Amino acid sequence: MSESIWTVIIEVGPHSTGNGQENDQKLVGPTVQKFTVDSVEFSDAFELAKAVEQGIRSNPMVWRTEIIGVIRVDQVHP
């Protein structure tokens, strides 16, 4: 079975510093963040999505994250 390319989409919300939502968001990056992962099956792509989400959460300014999409975008042939 060959690998596929998947796009992982994660929504990221910042903690409030009192400096305005726009300034707070700049500290954690865009509200919607996209990442590319390679895996054979959706279940593996979703596990990678959860790992990426945990990495984003390691930023102390991140209040919440949510995986909002795992989409197969192409198939890689060996």
PyMOL Python script that loads the backbone (N, CA, C, O; Angstrom):
from pymol import cmd

cmd.read_pdbstr("""\
ATOM      1  N   MET A   1       0.844  -1.179   0.000  1.00  0.00           N
ATOM      2  CA  MET A   1       0.000   0.000   0.000  1.00  0.00           C
ATOM      3  C   MET A   1       0.887   1.239   0.000  1.00  0.00           C
ATOM      4  O   MET A   1       1.893   1.279   0.708  1.00  0.00           O
ATOM      5  N   SER A   2       0.528   2.240  -0.779  1.00  0.00           N
ATOM      6  CA  SER A   2       1.369   3.427  -0.871  1.00  0.00           C
ATOM      7  C   SER A   2       0.871   4.523   0.069  1.00  0.00           C
ATOM      8  O   SER A   2      -0.284   4.547   0.495  1.00  0.00           O
ATOM      9  N   GLU A   3       1.789   5.416   0.364  1.00  0.00           N
ATOM     10  CA  GLU A   3       1.456   6.518   1.261  1.00  0.00           C
ATOM     11  C   GLU A   3       0.654   7.584   0.540  1.00  0.00           C
ATOM     12  O   GLU A   3       0.734   7.732  -0.680  1.00  0.00           O
ATOM     13  N   SER A   4      -0.112   8.314   1.308  1.00  0.00           N
ATOM     14  CA  SER A   4      -0.855   9.465   0.801  1.00  0.00           C
ATOM     15  C   SER A   4      -0.381  10.714   1.531  1.00  0.00           C
ATOM     16  O   SER A   4       0.192  10.641   2.618  1.00  0.00           O
ATOM     17  N   ILE A   5      -0.632  11.844   0.916  1.00  0.00           N
ATOM     18  CA  ILE A   5      -0.338  13.134   1.539  1.00  0.00           C
ATOM     19  C   ILE A   5      -1.643  13.654   2.125  1.00  0.00           C
ATOM     20  O   ILE A   5      -2.689  13.648   1.477  1.00  0.00           O
ATOM     21  N   TRP A   6      -1.548  14.098   3.360  1.00  0.00           N
ATOM     22  CA  TRP A   6      -2.720  14.591   4.093  1.00  0.00           C
ATOM     23  C   TRP A   6      -2.449  16.006   4.566  1.00  0.00           C
ATOM     24  O   TRP A   6      -1.321  16.338   4.933  1.00  0.00           O
ATOM     25  N   THR A   7      -3.472  16.838   4.560  1.00  0.00           N
ATOM     26  CA  THR A   7      -3.384  18.166   5.153  1.00  0.00           C
ATOM     27  C   THR A   7      -4.126  18.121   6.483  1.00  0.00           C
ATOM     28  O   THR A   7      -5.297  17.747   6.552  1.00  0.00           O
ATOM     29  N   VAL A   8      -3.416  18.510   7.530  1.00  0.00           N
ATOM     30  CA  VAL A   8      -3.982  18.592   8.873  1.00  0.00           C
ATOM     31  C   VAL A   8      -4.296  20.063   9.126  1.00  0.00           C
ATOM     32  O   VAL A   8      -3.441  20.928   8.935  1.00  0.00           O
ATOM     33  N   ILE A   9      -5.524  20.340   9.555  1.00  0.00           N
ATOM     34  CA  ILE A   9      -5.937  21.719   9.815  1.00  0.00           C
ATOM     35  C   ILE A   9      -6.293  21.842  11.297  1.00  0.00           C
ATOM     36  O   ILE A   9      -7.141  21.116  11.815  1.00  0.00           O
ATOM     37  N   ILE A  10      -5.622  22.778  11.959  1.00  0.00           N
ATOM     38  CA  ILE A  10      -5.804  22.961  13.402  1.00  0.00           C
ATOM     39  C   ILE A  10      -6.152  24.417  13.681  1.00  0.00           C
ATOM     40  O   ILE A  10      -5.499  25.337  13.187  1.00  0.00           O
ATOM     41  N   GLU A  11      -7.190  24.603  14.480  1.00  0.00           N
ATOM     42  CA  GLU A  11      -7.583  25.938  14.926  1.00  0.00           C
ATOM     43  C   GLU A  11      -6.889  26.223  16.260  1.00  0.00           C
ATOM     44  O   GLU A  11      -6.887  25.380  17.158  1.00  0.00           O
ATOM     45  N   VAL A  12      -6.301  27.413  16.382  1.00  0.00           N
ATOM     46  CA  VAL A  12      -5.512  27.765  17.558  1.00  0.00           C
ATOM     47  C   VAL A  12      -6.023  29.066  18.162  1.00  0.00           C
ATOM     48  O   VAL A  12      -6.175  30.070  17.467  1.00  0.00           O
ATOM     49  N   GLY A  13      -6.289  29.033  19.474  1.00  0.00           N
ATOM     50  CA  GLY A  13      -6.740  30.225  20.183  1.00  0.00           C
ATOM     51  C   GLY A  13      -5.764  30.592  21.288  1.00  0.00           C
ATOM     52  O   GLY A  13      -5.266  29.715  21.993  1.00  0.00           O
ATOM     53  N   PRO A  14      -5.488  31.874  21.446  1.00  0.00           N
ATOM     54  CA  PRO A  14      -4.528  32.327  22.455  1.00  0.00           C
ATOM     55  C   PRO A  14      -5.179  32.612  23.809  1.00  0.00           C
ATOM     56  O   PRO A  14      -6.389  32.816  23.905  1.00  0.00           O
ATOM     57  N   HIS A  15      -4.353  32.620  24.840  1.00  0.00           N
ATOM     58  CA  HIS A  15      -4.782  33.160  26.137  1.00  0.00           C
ATOM     59  C   HIS A  15      -4.924  34.670  25.979  1.00  0.00           C
ATOM     60  O   HIS A  15      -4.264  35.269  25.130  1.00  0.00           O
ATOM     61  N   SER A  16      -5.763  35.276  26.776  1.00  0.00           N
ATOM     62  CA  SER A  16      -5.934  36.724  26.734  1.00  0.00           C
ATOM     63  C   SER A  16      -4.894  37.387  27.629  1.00  0.00           C
ATOM     64  O   SER A  16      -4.736  37.032  28.797  1.00  0.00           O
ATOM     65  N   THR A  17      -4.196  38.347  27.058  1.00  0.00           N
ATOM     66  CA  THR A  17      -3.212  39.108  27.837  1.00  0.00           C
ATOM     67  C   THR A  17      -3.749  40.483  28.212  1.00  0.00           C
ATOM     68  O   THR A  17      -3.120  41.223  28.969  1.00  0.00           O
ATOM     69  N   GLY A  18      -4.923  40.814  27.671  1.00  0.00           N
ATOM     70  CA  GLY A  18      -5.470  42.150  27.884  1.00  0.00           C
ATOM     71  C   GLY A  18      -4.993  43.150  26.847  1.00  0.00           C
ATOM     72  O   GLY A  18      -5.346  44.328  26.911  1.00  0.00           O
ATOM     73  N   ASN A  19      -4.198  42.694  25.898  1.00  0.00           N
ATOM     74  CA  ASN A  19      -3.665  43.573  24.853  1.00  0.00           C
ATOM     75  C   ASN A  19      -4.461  43.488  23.552  1.00  0.00           C
ATOM     76  O   ASN A  19      -4.018  44.005  22.526  1.00  0.00           O
ATOM     77  N   GLY A  20      -5.621  42.849  23.579  1.00  0.00           N
ATOM     78  CA  GLY A  20      -6.441  42.717  22.375  1.00  0.00           C
ATOM     79  C   GLY A  20      -6.244  41.363  21.707  1.00  0.00           C
ATOM     80  O   GLY A  20      -5.145  40.808  21.698  1.00  0.00           O
ATOM     81  N   GLN A  21      -7.345  40.842  21.141  1.00  0.00           N
ATOM     82  CA  GLN A  21      -7.313  39.508  20.543  1.00  0.00           C
ATOM     83  C   GLN A  21      -6.312  39.421  19.394  1.00  0.00           C
ATOM     84  O   GLN A  21      -5.607  38.420  19.262  1.00  0.00           O
ATOM     85  N   GLU A  22      -6.245  40.448  18.572  1.00  0.00           N
ATOM     86  CA  GLU A  22      -5.332  40.430  17.423  1.00  0.00           C
ATOM     87  C   GLU A  22      -3.875  40.317  17.881  1.00  0.00           C
ATOM     88  O   GLU A  22      -3.103  39.544  17.314  1.00  0.00           O
ATOM     89  N   ASN A  23      -3.503  41.082  18.899  1.00  0.00           N
ATOM     90  CA  ASN A  23      -2.131  41.012  19.417  1.00  0.00           C
ATOM     91  C   ASN A  23      -1.861  39.659  20.074  1.00  0.00           C
ATOM     92  O   ASN A  23      -0.776  39.097  19.924  1.00  0.00           O
ATOM     93  N   ASP A  24      -2.849  39.140  20.799  1.00  0.00           N
ATOM     94  CA  ASP A  24      -2.681  37.829  21.428  1.00  0.00           C
ATOM     95  C   ASP A  24      -2.512  36.739  20.375  1.00  0.00           C
ATOM     96  O   ASP A  24      -1.690  35.837  20.536  1.00  0.00           O
ATOM     97  N   GLN A  25      -3.297  36.824  19.285  1.00  0.00           N
ATOM     98  CA  GLN A  25      -3.221  35.810  18.231  1.00  0.00           C
ATOM     99  C   GLN A  25      -1.839  35.808  17.583  1.00  0.00           C
ATOM    100  O   GLN A  25      -1.337  34.746  17.214  1.00  0.00           O
ATOM    101  N   LYS A  26      -1.226  36.961  17.442  1.00  0.00           N
ATOM    102  CA  LYS A  26       0.115  37.047  16.854  1.00  0.00           C
ATOM    103  C   LYS A  26       1.127  36.224  17.650  1.00  0.00           C
ATOM    104  O   LYS A  26       2.110  35.740  17.090  1.00  0.00           O
ATOM    105  N   LEU A  27       0.890  36.065  18.953  1.00  0.00           N
ATOM    106  CA  LEU A  27       1.818  35.318  19.797  1.00  0.00           C
ATOM    107  C   LEU A  27       1.748  33.807  19.572  1.00  0.00           C
ATOM    108  O   LEU A  27       2.668  33.076  19.939  1.00  0.00           O
ATOM    109  N   VAL A  28       0.642  33.341  18.961  1.00  0.00           N
ATOM    110  CA  VAL A  28       0.488  31.892  18.738  1.00  0.00           C
ATOM    111  C   VAL A  28       0.396  31.524  17.258  1.00  0.00           C
ATOM    112  O   VAL A  28       0.274  30.347  16.919  1.00  0.00           O
ATOM    113  N   GLY A  29       0.453  32.514  16.385  1.00  0.00           N
ATOM    114  CA  GLY A  29       0.365  32.248  14.956  1.00  0.00           C
ATOM    115  C   GLY A  29      -1.061  32.385  14.448  1.00  0.00           C
ATOM    116  O   GLY A  29      -1.954  32.802  15.186  1.00  0.00           O
ATOM    117  N   PRO A  30      -1.271  32.032  13.184  1.00  0.00           N
ATOM    118  CA  PRO A  30      -2.601  32.176  12.590  1.00  0.00           C
ATOM    119  C   PRO A  30      -3.664  31.366  13.333  1.00  0.00           C
ATOM    120  O   PRO A  30      -3.357  30.348  13.954  1.00  0.00           O
ATOM    121  N   THR A  31      -4.906  31.823  13.264  1.00  0.00           N
ATOM    122  CA  THR A  31      -6.024  31.114  13.897  1.00  0.00           C
ATOM    123  C   THR A  31      -6.172  29.715  13.312  1.00  0.00           C
ATOM    124  O   THR A  31      -6.374  28.750  14.048  1.00  0.00           O
ATOM    125  N   VAL A  32      -6.074  29.604  11.994  1.00  0.00           N
ATOM    126  CA  VAL A  32      -6.155  28.303  11.320  1.00  0.00           C
ATOM    127  C   VAL A  32      -4.775  27.992  10.760  1.00  0.00           C
ATOM    128  O   VAL A  32      -4.222  28.750   9.963  1.00  0.00           O
ATOM    129  N   GLN A  33      -4.227  26.852  11.198  1.00  0.00           N
ATOM    130  CA  GLN A  33      -2.892  26.447  10.771  1.00  0.00           C
ATOM    131  C   GLN A  33      -2.981  25.116  10.034  1.00  0.00           C
ATOM    132  O   GLN A  33      -3.708  24.212  10.445  1.00  0.00           O
ATOM    133  N   LYS A  34      -2.227  25.010   8.936  1.00  0.00           N
ATOM    134  CA  LYS A  34      -2.252  23.804   8.105  1.00  0.00           C
ATOM    135  C   LYS A  34      -0.865  23.166   8.070  1.00  0.00           C
ATOM    136  O   LYS A  34       0.157  23.848   7.991  1.00  0.00           O
ATOM    137  N   PHE A  35      -0.867  21.837   8.131  1.00  0.00           N
ATOM    138  CA  PHE A  35       0.372  21.064   8.123  1.00  0.00           C
ATOM    139  C   PHE A  35       0.204  19.891   7.169  1.00  0.00           C
ATOM    140  O   PHE A  35      -0.902  19.378   6.999  1.00  0.00           O
ATOM    141  N   THR A  36       1.283  19.472   6.556  1.00  0.00           N
ATOM    142  CA  THR A  36       1.254  18.333   5.647  1.00  0.00           C
ATOM    143  C   THR A  36       1.906  17.142   6.329  1.00  0.00           C
ATOM    144  O   THR A  36       2.990  17.259   6.900  1.00  0.00           O
ATOM    145  N   VAL A  37       1.233  15.981   6.265  1.00  0.00           N
ATOM    146  CA  VAL A  37       1.783  14.740   6.808  1.00  0.00           C
ATOM    147  C   VAL A  37       1.618  13.640   5.762  1.00  0.00           C
ATOM    148  O   VAL A  37       0.729  13.702   4.913  1.00  0.00           O
ATOM    149  N   ASP A  38       2.485  12.638   5.838  1.00  0.00           N
ATOM    150  CA  ASP A  38       2.416  11.476   4.958  1.00  0.00           C
ATOM    151  C   ASP A  38       2.015  10.268   5.785  1.00  0.00           C
ATOM    152  O   ASP A  38       2.594  10.017   6.841  1.00  0.00           O
ATOM    153  N   SER A  39       1.031   9.520   5.314  1.00  0.00           N
ATOM    154  CA  SER A  39       0.669   8.265   5.973  1.00  0.00           C
ATOM    155  C   SER A  39      -0.155   7.421   5.008  1.00  0.00           C
ATOM    156  O   SER A  39      -0.673   7.912   4.006  1.00  0.00           O
ATOM    157  N   VAL A  40      -0.258   6.146   5.338  1.00  0.00           N
ATOM    158  CA  VAL A  40      -0.992   5.218   4.491  1.00  0.00           C
ATOM    159  C   VAL A  40      -2.493   5.348   4.725  1.00  0.00           C
ATOM    160  O   VAL A  40      -3.272   5.403   3.774  1.00  0.00           O
ATOM    161  N   GLU A  41      -2.893   5.397   5.993  1.00  0.00           N
ATOM    162  CA  GLU A  41      -4.310   5.381   6.331  1.00  0.00           C
ATOM    163  C   GLU A  41      -4.706   6.641   7.099  1.00  0.00           C
ATOM    164  O   GLU A  41      -3.867   7.330   7.680  1.00  0.00           O
ATOM    165  N   PHE A  42      -6.012   6.920   7.083  1.00  0.00           N
ATOM    166  CA  PHE A  42      -6.536   8.071   7.816  1.00  0.00           C
ATOM    167  C   PHE A  42      -6.188   7.983   9.295  1.00  0.00           C
ATOM    168  O   PHE A  42      -5.805   8.982   9.905  1.00  0.00           O
ATOM    169  N   SER A  43      -6.318   6.787   9.876  1.00  0.00           N
ATOM    170  CA  SER A  43      -6.061   6.644  11.312  1.00  0.00           C
ATOM    171  C   SER A  43      -4.638   7.059  11.663  1.00  0.00           C
ATOM    172  O   SER A  43      -4.412   7.661  12.713  1.00  0.00           O
ATOM    173  N   ASP A  44      -3.682   6.748  10.804  1.00  0.00           N
ATOM    174  CA  ASP A  44      -2.299   7.170  11.036  1.00  0.00           C
ATOM    175  C   ASP A  44      -2.151   8.679  10.861  1.00  0.00           C
ATOM    176  O   ASP A  44      -1.440   9.332  11.625  1.00  0.00           O
ATOM    177  N   ALA A  45      -2.821   9.224   9.858  1.00  0.00           N
ATOM    178  CA  ALA A  45      -2.773  10.674   9.643  1.00  0.00           C
ATOM    179  C   ALA A  45      -3.373  11.407  10.841  1.00  0.00           C
ATOM    180  O   ALA A  45      -2.876  12.459  11.244  1.00  0.00           O
ATOM    181  N   PHE A  46      -4.447  10.847  11.409  1.00  0.00           N
ATOM    182  CA  PHE A  46      -5.070  11.478  12.568  1.00  0.00           C
ATOM    183  C   PHE A  46      -4.151  11.414  13.790  1.00  0.00           C
ATOM    184  O   PHE A  46      -4.102  12.365  14.570  1.00  0.00           O
ATOM    185  N   GLU A  47      -3.431  10.319  13.963  1.00  0.00           N
ATOM    186  CA  GLU A  47      -2.459  10.225  15.059  1.00  0.00           C
ATOM    187  C   GLU A  47      -1.371  11.285  14.891  1.00  0.00           C
ATOM    188  O   GLU A  47      -0.945  11.895  15.871  1.00  0.00           O
ATOM    189  N   LEU A  48      -0.922  11.506  13.662  1.00  0.00           N
ATOM    190  CA  LEU A  48       0.064  12.553  13.408  1.00  0.00           C
ATOM    191  C   LEU A  48      -0.540  13.933  13.686  1.00  0.00           C
ATOM    192  O   LEU A  48       0.135  14.820  14.208  1.00  0.00           O
ATOM    193  N   ALA A  49      -1.808  14.101  13.336  1.00  0.00           N
ATOM    194  CA  ALA A  49      -2.489  15.374  13.615  1.00  0.00           C
ATOM    195  C   ALA A  49      -2.517  15.646  15.113  1.00  0.00           C
ATOM    196  O   ALA A  49      -2.298  16.777  15.549  1.00  0.00           O
ATOM    197  N   LYS A  50      -2.785  14.610  15.896  1.00  0.00           N
ATOM    198  CA  LYS A  50      -2.803  14.786  17.353  1.00  0.00           C
ATOM    199  C   LYS A  50      -1.413  15.144  17.879  1.00  0.00           C
ATOM    200  O   LYS A  50      -1.294  15.921  18.826  1.00  0.00           O
ATOM    201  N   ALA A  51      -0.366  14.589  17.276  1.00  0.00           N
ATOM    202  CA  ALA A  51       0.996  14.927  17.696  1.00  0.00           C
ATOM    203  C   ALA A  51       1.318  16.382  17.370  1.00  0.00           C
ATOM    204  O   ALA A  51       1.932  17.082  18.176  1.00  0.00           O
ATOM    205  N   VAL A  52       0.905  16.833  16.195  1.00  0.00           N
ATOM    206  CA  VAL A  52       1.116  18.238  15.828  1.00  0.00           C
ATOM    207  C   VAL A  52       0.353  19.149  16.785  1.00  0.00           C
ATOM    208  O   VAL A  52       0.873  20.171  17.233  1.00  0.00           O
ATOM    209  N   GLU A  53      -0.883  18.766  17.094  1.00  0.00           N
ATOM    210  CA  GLU A  53      -1.704  19.557  18.021  1.00  0.00           C
ATOM    211  C   GLU A  53      -1.024  19.663  19.390  1.00  0.00           C
ATOM    212  O   GLU A  53      -1.015  20.738  19.990  1.00  0.00           O
ATOM    213  N   GLN A  54      -0.464  18.579  19.881  1.00  0.00           N
ATOM    214  CA  GLN A  54       0.230  18.615  21.172  1.00  0.00           C
ATOM    215  C   GLN A  54       1.436  19.539  21.116  1.00  0.00           C
ATOM    216  O   GLN A  54       1.732  20.242  22.083  1.00  0.00           O
ATOM    217  N   GLY A  55       2.129  19.537  19.990  1.00  0.00           N
ATOM    218  CA  GLY A  55       3.260  20.446  19.830  1.00  0.00           C
ATOM    219  C   GLY A  55       2.837  21.900  19.902  1.00  0.00           C
ATOM    220  O   GLY A  55       3.505  22.717  20.536  1.00  0.00           O
ATOM    221  N   ILE A  56       1.730  22.224  19.253  1.00  0.00           N
ATOM    222  CA  ILE A  56       1.216  23.595  19.292  1.00  0.00           C
ATOM    223  C   ILE A  56       0.827  23.968  20.717  1.00  0.00           C
ATOM    224  O   ILE A  56       1.091  25.083  21.167  1.00  0.00           O
ATOM    225  N   ARG A  57       0.203  23.035  21.422  1.00  0.00           N
ATOM    226  CA  ARG A  57      -0.220  23.297  22.813  1.00  0.00           C
ATOM    227  C   ARG A  57       0.954  23.552  23.743  1.00  0.00           C
ATOM    228  O   ARG A  57       0.774  24.118  24.822  1.00  0.00           O
ATOM    229  N   SER A  58       2.159  23.142  23.344  1.00  0.00           N
ATOM    230  CA  SER A  58       3.314  23.347  24.214  1.00  0.00           C
ATOM    231  C   SER A  58       3.680  24.826  24.336  1.00  0.00           C
ATOM    232  O   SER A  58       4.444  25.202  25.225  1.00  0.00           O
ATOM    233  N   ASN A  59       3.143  25.664  23.451  1.00  0.00           N
ATOM    234  CA  ASN A  59       3.341  27.105  23.562  1.00  0.00           C
ATOM    235  C   ASN A  59       2.502  27.595  24.742  1.00  0.00           C
ATOM    236  O   ASN A  59       1.281  27.438  24.720  1.00  0.00           O
ATOM    237  N   PRO A  60       3.116  28.182  25.769  1.00  0.00           N
ATOM    238  CA  PRO A  60       2.356  28.592  26.950  1.00  0.00           C
ATOM    239  C   PRO A  60       1.300  29.660  26.665  1.00  0.00           C
ATOM    240  O   PRO A  60       0.422  29.883  27.498  1.00  0.00           O
ATOM    241  N   MET A  61       1.362  30.318  25.523  1.00  0.00           N
ATOM    242  CA  MET A  61       0.358  31.330  25.172  1.00  0.00           C
ATOM    243  C   MET A  61      -0.879  30.713  24.516  1.00  0.00           C
ATOM    244  O   MET A  61      -1.876  31.406  24.315  1.00  0.00           O
ATOM    245  N   VAL A  62      -0.828  29.414  24.177  1.00  0.00           N
ATOM    246  CA  VAL A  62      -1.977  28.760  23.536  1.00  0.00           C
ATOM    247  C   VAL A  62      -2.998  28.378  24.597  1.00  0.00           C
ATOM    248  O   VAL A  62      -2.681  27.686  25.564  1.00  0.00           O
ATOM    249  N   TRP A  63      -4.229  28.838  24.400  1.00  0.00           N
ATOM    250  CA  TRP A  63      -5.326  28.538  25.315  1.00  0.00           C
ATOM    251  C   TRP A  63      -6.042  27.265  24.887  1.00  0.00           C
ATOM    252  O   TRP A  63      -6.340  26.404  25.715  1.00  0.00           O
ATOM    253  N   ARG A  64      -6.319  27.148  23.574  1.00  0.00           N
ATOM    254  CA  ARG A  64      -7.047  25.983  23.098  1.00  0.00           C
ATOM    255  C   ARG A  64      -6.639  25.653  21.664  1.00  0.00           C
ATOM    256  O   ARG A  64      -6.233  26.523  20.893  1.00  0.00           O
ATOM    257  N   THR A  65      -6.758  24.386  21.339  1.00  0.00           N
ATOM    258  CA  THR A  65      -6.547  23.923  19.977  1.00  0.00           C
ATOM    259  C   THR A  65      -7.670  22.961  19.622  1.00  0.00           C
ATOM    260  O   THR A  65      -8.270  22.333  20.495  1.00  0.00           O
ATOM    261  N   GLU A  66      -7.942  22.857  18.337  1.00  0.00           N
ATOM    262  CA  GLU A  66      -8.932  21.895  17.862  1.00  0.00           C
ATOM    263  C   GLU A  66      -8.541  21.443  16.460  1.00  0.00           C
ATOM    264  O   GLU A  66      -8.309  22.263  15.572  1.00  0.00           O
ATOM    265  N   ILE A  67      -8.473  20.136  16.275  1.00  0.00           N
ATOM    266  CA  ILE A  67      -8.250  19.589  14.942  1.00  0.00           C
ATOM    267  C   ILE A  67      -9.569  19.745  14.197  1.00  0.00           C
ATOM    268  O   ILE A  67     -10.575  19.148  14.580  1.00  0.00           O
ATOM    269  N   ILE A  68      -9.566  20.542  13.138  1.00  0.00           N
ATOM    270  CA  ILE A  68     -10.815  20.779  12.416  1.00  0.00           C
ATOM    271  C   ILE A  68     -10.830  20.096  11.049  1.00  0.00           C
ATOM    272  O   ILE A  68     -11.831  20.158  10.335  1.00  0.00           O
ATOM    273  N   GLY A  69      -9.722  19.445  10.684  1.00  0.00           N
ATOM    274  CA  GLY A  69      -9.720  18.722   9.420  1.00  0.00           C
ATOM    275  C   GLY A  69      -8.482  17.868   9.240  1.00  0.00           C
ATOM    276  O   GLY A  69      -7.379  18.244   9.636  1.00  0.00           O
ATOM    277  N   VAL A  70      -8.689  16.710   8.632  1.00  0.00           N
ATOM    278  CA  VAL A  70      -7.597  15.847   8.162  1.00  0.00           C
ATOM    279  C   VAL A  70      -8.054  15.390   6.782  1.00  0.00           C
ATOM    280  O   VAL A  70      -8.955  14.561   6.659  1.00  0.00           O
ATOM    281  N   ILE A  71      -7.426  15.937   5.751  1.00  0.00           N
ATOM    282  CA  ILE A  71      -7.910  15.763   4.389  1.00  0.00           C
ATOM    283  C   ILE A  71      -6.821  15.126   3.517  1.00  0.00           C
ATOM    284  O   ILE A  71      -5.686  15.601   3.479  1.00  0.00           O
ATOM    285  N   ARG A  72      -7.180  14.058   2.827  1.00  0.00           N
ATOM    286  CA  ARG A  72      -6.242  13.437   1.895  1.00  0.00           C
ATOM    287  C   ARG A  72      -6.193  14.300   0.632  1.00  0.00           C
ATOM    288  O   ARG A  72      -7.221  14.567   0.010  1.00  0.00           O
ATOM    289  N   VAL A  73      -4.992  14.729   0.266  1.00  0.00           N
ATOM    290  CA  VAL A  73      -4.867  15.646  -0.861  1.00  0.00           C
ATOM    291  C   VAL A  73      -4.174  15.034  -2.062  1.00  0.00           C
ATOM    292  O   VAL A  73      -4.284  15.564  -3.168  1.00  0.00           O
ATOM    293  N   ASP A  74      -3.465  13.935  -1.876  1.00  0.00           N
ATOM    294  CA  ASP A  74      -2.755  13.334  -2.997  1.00  0.00           C
ATOM    295  C   ASP A  74      -2.281  11.963  -2.583  1.00  0.00           C
ATOM    296  O   ASP A  74      -2.316  11.604  -1.406  1.00  0.00           O
ATOM    297  N   GLN A  75      -1.844  11.214  -3.547  1.00  0.00           N
ATOM    298  CA  GLN A  75      -1.283   9.899  -3.247  1.00  0.00           C
ATOM    299  C   GLN A  75       0.138   9.862  -3.775  1.00  0.00           C
ATOM    300  O   GLN A  75       0.394  10.230  -4.921  1.00  0.00           O
ATOM    301  N   VAL A  76       1.057   9.417  -2.935  1.00  0.00           N
ATOM    302  CA  VAL A  76       2.458   9.318  -3.298  1.00  0.00           C
ATOM    303  C   VAL A  76       2.720   7.891  -3.760  1.00  0.00           C
ATOM    304  O   VAL A  76       2.371   6.932  -3.072  1.00  0.00           O
ATOM    305  N   HIS A  77       3.329   7.761  -4.918  1.00  0.00           N
ATOM    306  CA  HIS A  77       3.649   6.429  -5.439  1.00  0.00           C
ATOM    307  C   HIS A  77       5.123   6.137  -5.197  1.00  0.00           C
ATOM    308  O   HIS A  77       5.969   6.998  -5.435  1.00  0.00           O
ATOM    309  N   PRO A  78       5.440   4.942  -4.730  1.00  0.00           N
ATOM    310  CA  PRO A  78       6.846   4.606  -4.436  1.00  0.00           C
ATOM    311  C   PRO A  78       7.722   4.573  -5.666  1.00  0.00           C
ATOM    312  O   PRO A  78       8.919   4.306  -5.565  1.00  0.00           O
TER     313      PRO A  78
END
""", "prot")
cmd.dss("prot")
cmd.show_as("cartoon", "prot")
cmd.util.cbc("prot")
cmd.orient("prot")
